[in-house]
Amino acid sequence: MEQDTLTEPVASVPHEPTPPEPACRFCGDSLEHVVVDLGMSPLCESYLAEHELDQMEPFYPLRLYVCDGCYLVQLREYVSGQQIFEDYAYFSSYSDSWVEHARRYAETMIGRFELGASSFVVELASNDGYLLRHFVERNVPCLGIEPARNVASVAEANGVPTLVEFFGRALAERLANDGLQADLIVANNVLAQVANLNDFVAGIPMILAPDGVLTLEFPHLSRLVTEHQFDTIYHEHFSYFSWLAVQRILSAHGLQAFDVEELSTHGGSLRVHAGHVAAGRSPSVAALELTERERREGVESLGYYSSFACRVEETKRRLLTFLIEARDSGKVVVGYGAPGKGNTLLNYCGIRSDLLSFTVDRSPHKQGKYLPGTHIPIHAPDRIDETRPDYVLILPWNLRNEITAQMAHVRDWGGRFVVPIPSVEVLE
């Protein structure tokens, strides 16, 4: 009798889970329209110690989308805000011009809104206290809310009361239940860094006094697009705002943007003033004019973004051409600064220490480390004096005036400064 043939079961092949389709972090529509794809990039503030150079380094897609429902420009979230910001390498106080910007802001707000000893100011993402210290000096009570314990500890040491937590609905509800009502809420250069946008904005009216004012500062999307500022795109910046988009987001949470200022900071920023809708403030002339201008420019149309990727590629080619020609002619190029934007620029362009020998930074928290992805070493600024390079590439190009003034002696040996954005320029 024939024996039955026994067939061994075929092992099933495990399937990787299908990642969810990207959805707009504000309106929830699917994200289908790519503005620019900058390839794979590490987290821009993940500086490496020497012993980490031989270890695996995570890279994530750096792909910018525009939502065709609400026209919010954004990245997908690959790494949570908790992972990025609980221990952070950026300390605001190491930029003299930024500290001066904060001082002028504090003076303006104190005068415009008559803030004094009976007022209360809250800053969301208060970093090392670089801004609130100016309110402390004027005896205006304040509170910083900062998730990065290492930078918050510096603020506390400088006399700025700081709560080490992430801001959102849950924290706002607790603070409101404790009776906190802010006459001024400061949210400068934080809105772009919030993954859960609706949760963050929803918490603001909970702790804003009925006649209180919220001010937001963030890089202006139109400057990013028209001046090809692609290096301001990195994983720590989840969203990129037009004036029209930020009005819509605030309105959805009971807040009215009633005034706007155009600033030079970060390559071109907006300062937005907002309050409760119930306060009934009339929009300023500047607010009405910017609304009309953005509509005229077509910010809320896909065509507005169609040529951005081509212009980014052209900027990349021009920078690489400059660096290669400099190296081929025996010239030495080094960097100044180790900012997040510089890491996007260098990783996207594929620039490493063969083209950029090293970079320098004033922050001791970065000195002795290496840039993420490119592994270019970071030294103190006096390294430039020791090596006398032919060119200094200013990576935080938005601080070009501050840096060229600080390092003016580079010209004594014939050295020259170079900025990469909006196009490669050797400064005379």
FENBEL-V572038 format. One line per field, one symbol per residue. ss: DSSP state (@ for helix, = for strand, . for the rest). psi: psi as a letter, one per 20 degrees, with the letter a starting at -180 (. if undefined). burial: I if it has 16 or more other ideal C-beta (glycine too) atoms within 10 Angstrom, else O. Layout:
BEGIN
ss->???
psi->???
burial->???
END
This chain:
BEGIN
ss->......................=......=..=========......=.@@@.......=======......===.....@@@@@......@@@.@@@@@@@@@@@@@@@@@........====.......@@@@@@....====...@@@@@@@@@....==.....@@@@@@@@@....=======..@@@...@@@@@@@@@@@=============@@@@@@...@@@......===.@@@@@@@@@...=========.@@@.========@@@.....@@@@@@@@@@@@@....@@@@..@@@@@@@@@@@@@@@@@@@@@....====...@@@@@@@@@@.........==.........=......===..@@@@@@...====..@@@@@@@@@@.@@@@@@..====.....==..
psi->ppqpppppqppqpqppqpqqppqpigiiqqoiopgqojbpqrpijmqprhiihjqpppqqpnppqppjgikpprqqohpqhghgihoqipohiioghhhhghghggggggghjlqbhjrpppppmicjjhghhhhghjkoqrpqophohhhhhggghjjopppnrpqagggggggghjjpophpppmplhhhjognghgghhhgihjpqhjrpppppqpphhhgghjlliijorhinhqoprggghgggghikkqpoiqqqpriqkjorqoppraphihkqqqrghggghggghghikhlqhhhjhjgghhghgggghgggggghgghjjqpprqpqlrghhhgggghikpaihhogrrqqhoiihpiaqqpghkpqprqhihghhimrhqooogmhikgggghghkhihihjjqqqpqipirppop.
burial->OOOOOOOOOOOOOOOOOOOOOIOIIIOOOOIOOOIIOIOOIIIIIIIIOOOOOOOOOOOOOIIIIIIOOIIIIIIIOOOOIOOIIOOIIIIIIIIOOIOOIIOOIIOOIIOOIOIOOOIIIIIIIIIIIIIIIIIIOOOIIIIIIIIIOOIIOIIOOOOIOIOIOIIIIOIIOOIOOOOIOIIIIIIIIIIIIIIIIIIIIIIIIIIIIOOIIIIIIIIIIIIIIOIIIIIIIIIIIIIIIIIIIIIIIIOOIIIIIIIIIOOOIIIIIIIIIIIIOOIOIOIOOOIOOIIOOIOOOOIIOOOIIOOIIOIIOOIIOOIOOIIOOIOOOOOIIIIIIIIIIIIIIIIIIOIOOOIIIIIIIIIOIIIOIIIIIIOIIIIIOOIIOOOOIIIIIIIIIIIIOIIIOOIOOIOOOOIOIIIIIIOIIOOO
END
